[in-house]
Amino acid sequence: MEFFLNGGTALTEDELAAVGDVHGRRVLQLACSVGDEALMFAQRGAAVTAVDIAPAHLMTGRAKAEALGVDVAFIEQDMTRLDPEITGFDVIYISWGGICWVPDITEWMQLVADRLNPGGVLVISEHHPLWEILTVRGENALSVNGDYFDNGRDGYADPLKAPQITQTIGTPDVPHRSFVWSISSIVTGVLAAGLTLRSLQEYAESEMYPGLGEQAMHIPGTYLLTASR
């Protein structure tokens, strides 16, 4: 909380530019986790709804919002099956580690598009799918741990690709399925949903390839996509 109270932000300058001025606008954050980005939107004058499937995450988000003195509607929802009344947004935002839980990207993109107001913007800030399938084996050495063209993934051949909570507090790994959506499948989903692609940027993130060395700056770690209705 000290970080936020001292003016810290959970959003990068590029993300802020992609989202634009949110004052007086309705913003939905999907797969919000503990809601750090949602709090930033609320601080900037947005009417914010944040959904997540984990009650403990939402409880933490509500406590943070109260401490910061901002209003965020935290709602327990599966983001692939949103209630009909969760609609009418000017901005829909989803960040790192969210899309990997979407089993059908085309169906999900349509669901999201249907909840945007005319002129509304979808912003996706995510791990790059190439990062998802690469494992660092040493300086300037990588191996392929998955199939870029096969969406489904059971477990994690590379433990660094597992959910952060698993890495930080040692939550026992249970059988589950996640998904690696290629850049082309994301763009195709956007277009199939009738949205207009506005921008697609890819970023090197050296800290996401620990031990690789300077070559980590030559491959993508994240991407930022914006599309409008």
C-alpha positions as CSV (number, residue, x, y, z in Angstrom):
1,M,0.0,0.0,0.0
2,E,2.9,2.3,0.6
3,F,3.9,2.0,-3.0
4,F,0.4,3.2,-4.2
5,L,0.0,5.9,-1.5
6,N,3.4,7.3,-2.6
7,G,2.2,7.7,-6.2
8,G,3.3,4.3,-7.6
9,T,1.5,2.9,-10.5
10,A,0.8,-0.7,-11.7
11,L,0.6,0.5,-15.3
12,T,3.4,1.3,-17.7
13,E,3.5,4.5,-19.7
14,D,2.6,2.5,-22.9
15,E,-0.4,0.9,-21.1
16,L,-1.5,4.3,-19.9
17,A,-1.3,5.7,-23.4
18,A,-3.2,2.7,-24.9
19,V,-6.0,3.1,-22.3
20,G,-6.1,6.8,-22.7
21,D,-8.0,9.2,-20.4
22,V,-10.4,7.2,-18.3
23,H,-11.9,10.1,-16.3
24,G,-15.7,9.6,-16.3
25,R,-15.5,6.4,-18.3
26,R,-16.6,2.9,-17.4
27,V,-13.7,0.5,-17.2
28,L,-13.8,-3.3,-16.8
29,Q,-10.7,-5.3,-15.8
30,L,-10.8,-9.0,-16.5
31,A,-8.9,-11.6,-14.5
32,C,-8.0,-8.7,-12.1
33,S,-6.2,-10.8,-9.4
34,V,-5.8,-8.4,-6.5
35,G,-6.9,-5.4,-8.6
36,D,-3.8,-3.3,-8.7
37,E,-4.5,-1.9,-12.2
38,A,-8.2,-1.4,-11.3
39,L,-7.2,0.8,-8.4
40,M,-5.1,2.9,-10.7
41,F,-8.1,3.4,-13.1
42,A,-10.3,4.4,-10.1
43,Q,-7.6,6.9,-8.9
44,R,-7.8,8.5,-12.4
45,G,-11.6,9.0,-12.1
46,A,-13.0,5.9,-13.8
47,A,-16.0,3.9,-12.8
48,V,-14.3,0.6,-12.4
49,T,-15.6,-3.0,-12.3
50,A,-13.0,-5.8,-11.7
51,V,-13.7,-9.5,-12.0
52,D,-11.8,-12.5,-10.9
53,I,-12.6,-16.2,-10.2
54,A,-10.6,-16.3,-6.9
55,P,-12.5,-14.9,-3.8
56,A,-9.2,-14.4,-1.9
57,H,-7.9,-12.1,-4.6
58,L,-11.1,-10.1,-4.6
59,M,-11.0,-9.8,-0.8
60,T,-7.4,-8.4,-1.0
61,G,-8.5,-6.0,-3.8
62,R,-11.4,-4.7,-1.7
63,A,-9.1,-4.1,1.3
64,K,-6.6,-2.2,-0.9
65,A,-9.4,0.0,-2.4
66,E,-10.7,0.9,1.1
67,A,-7.2,1.8,2.2
68,L,-6.7,4.0,-0.9
69,G,-10.1,5.5,-0.6
70,V,-11.3,4.6,-4.1
71,D,-14.4,2.8,-5.3
72,V,-14.0,-0.4,-7.3
73,A,-16.8,-3.0,-7.8
74,F,-15.0,-6.3,-7.3
75,I,-17.1,-9.2,-8.6
76,E,-16.5,-12.9,-8.5
77,Q,-16.9,-14.1,-12.1
78,D,-15.6,-16.5,-14.6
79,M,-14.4,-14.1,-17.3
80,T,-15.4,-16.6,-20.0
81,R,-19.0,-16.6,-18.7
82,L,-19.8,-13.0,-17.7
83,D,-23.2,-12.3,-16.4
84,P,-25.3,-10.3,-19.0
85,E,-25.5,-7.2,-16.7
86,I,-21.7,-6.8,-16.8
87,T,-21.8,-4.8,-20.0
88,G,-21.6,-1.2,-21.4
89,F,-17.9,-0.4,-20.9
90,D,-15.7,2.2,-22.6
91,V,-12.5,0.3,-21.8
92,I,-11.9,-3.4,-21.2
93,Y,-8.5,-4.3,-19.9
94,I,-6.7,-7.6,-19.3
95,S,-3.1,-8.0,-18.2
96,W,-0.4,-10.6,-17.8
97,G,-1.4,-14.1,-17.1
98,G,-5.1,-13.7,-18.0
99,I,-5.6,-15.0,-21.6
100,C,-3.9,-18.3,-20.8
101,W,-7.1,-19.4,-19.1
102,V,-9.3,-18.8,-22.1
103,P,-10.2,-22.1,-23.8
104,D,-11.7,-20.6,-27.0
105,I,-10.2,-17.3,-28.0
106,T,-12.7,-16.6,-30.8
107,E,-15.7,-17.1,-28.5
108,W,-14.1,-15.0,-25.8
109,M,-13.2,-12.1,-28.1
110,Q,-16.9,-12.0,-29.2
111,L,-18.0,-12.0,-25.6
112,V,-15.7,-9.1,-24.8
113,A,-16.6,-7.1,-28.0
114,D,-20.3,-7.4,-27.1
115,R,-19.7,-5.7,-23.7
116,L,-17.9,-2.7,-25.2
117,N,-19.8,0.5,-25.9
118,P,-19.5,1.9,-29.5
119,G,-16.1,3.5,-29.7
120,G,-14.9,1.5,-26.7
121,V,-11.4,0.0,-26.5
122,L,-10.1,-3.4,-25.7
123,V,-6.5,-3.4,-24.2
124,I,-4.6,-6.6,-23.9
125,S,-1.2,-6.4,-22.1
126,E,0.2,-10.0,-22.0
127,H,3.1,-12.4,-21.9
128,H,4.3,-13.0,-25.4
129,P,3.4,-16.5,-26.6
130,L,6.9,-17.0,-27.7
131,W,8.1,-16.5,-24.1
132,E,5.6,-19.1,-23.0
133,I,7.3,-21.9,-25.0
134,L,11.0,-21.0,-24.5
135,T,13.2,-22.1,-21.6
136,V,16.5,-20.5,-20.8
137,R,19.3,-23.1,-20.6
138,G,22.2,-20.7,-20.1
139,E,23.7,-17.6,-21.6
140,N,22.6,-17.3,-25.2
141,A,21.0,-20.7,-25.0
142,L,17.3,-21.5,-25.2
143,S,15.2,-24.7,-25.7
144,V,11.6,-25.1,-26.8
145,N,9.3,-26.4,-24.1
146,G,6.0,-26.3,-26.0
147,D,4.3,-26.0,-29.3
148,Y,3.6,-22.5,-30.5
149,F,0.9,-23.8,-32.8
150,D,-0.9,-26.2,-30.4
151,N,-3.0,-24.1,-28.0
152,G,-3.5,-26.5,-25.2
153,R,-1.0,-27.0,-22.4
154,D,-1.2,-29.5,-19.5
155,G,1.0,-28.5,-16.6
156,Y,4.3,-26.6,-17.1
157,A,7.4,-28.1,-18.6
158,D,9.1,-24.8,-17.4
159,P,8.1,-23.9,-13.8
160,L,8.7,-20.2,-14.6
161,K,5.6,-20.3,-16.7
162,A,3.4,-21.5,-13.8
163,P,1.1,-19.0,-12.1
164,Q,2.9,-16.6,-9.9
165,I,1.2,-17.7,-6.7
166,T,2.5,-21.2,-7.3
167,Q,6.1,-19.9,-7.6
168,T,5.9,-17.5,-4.6
169,I,4.0,-19.5,-1.9
170,G,4.4,-23.0,-3.1
171,T,0.8,-23.8,-3.7
172,P,0.6,-27.5,-4.7
173,D,0.3,-27.9,-8.4
174,V,-2.9,-29.7,-9.4
175,P,-3.8,-31.1,-12.9
176,H,-5.1,-28.3,-15.0
177,R,-5.1,-27.1,-18.6
178,S,-4.0,-23.6,-19.8
179,F,-3.6,-22.2,-23.3
180,V,-0.9,-20.5,-25.3
181,W,-2.6,-18.2,-27.9
182,S,-0.3,-17.2,-30.8
183,I,-0.2,-13.6,-32.0
184,S,-2.0,-14.6,-35.1
185,S,-4.8,-16.3,-33.2
186,I,-5.3,-13.2,-31.0
187,V,-5.4,-10.9,-34.1
188,T,-7.8,-13.2,-35.9
189,G,-10.0,-13.3,-32.9
190,V,-10.1,-9.5,-32.7
191,L,-11.1,-9.2,-36.4
192,A,-13.6,-12.1,-36.2
193,A,-15.4,-10.2,-33.3
194,G,-15.8,-7.2,-35.6
195,L,-13.3,-5.1,-33.7
196,T,-10.8,-2.7,-35.4
197,L,-7.2,-3.4,-34.6
198,R,-5.5,-0.1,-33.6
199,S,-2.1,-1.2,-32.5
200,L,0.1,-4.2,-31.7
201,Q,3.5,-3.7,-30.0
202,E,6.0,-6.2,-28.8
203,Y,8.5,-5.6,-26.1
204,A,11.8,-7.2,-24.9
205,E,11.8,-7.9,-21.2
206,S,15.2,-9.1,-20.1
207,E,14.1,-10.1,-16.6
208,M,11.7,-12.6,-18.1
209,Y,14.6,-14.6,-19.5
210,P,16.9,-14.8,-16.4
211,G,20.3,-16.1,-17.2
212,L,20.1,-15.6,-21.0
213,G,22.3,-12.6,-21.0
214,E,22.2,-9.7,-23.5
215,Q,20.5,-11.8,-26.1
216,A,17.3,-11.5,-24.0
217,M,16.8,-8.0,-25.5
218,H,16.6,-9.6,-29.0
219,I,13.4,-11.6,-28.4
220,P,9.9,-10.5,-27.2
221,G,8.7,-11.0,-23.6
222,T,5.4,-9.2,-23.7
223,Y,3.0,-7.6,-26.2
224,L,0.4,-4.8,-26.0
225,L,-2.7,-4.8,-28.3
226,T,-5.5,-2.3,-28.6
227,A,-8.7,-2.7,-30.6
228,S,-11.8,-0.6,-30.8
229,R,-15.5,-1.3,-31.5
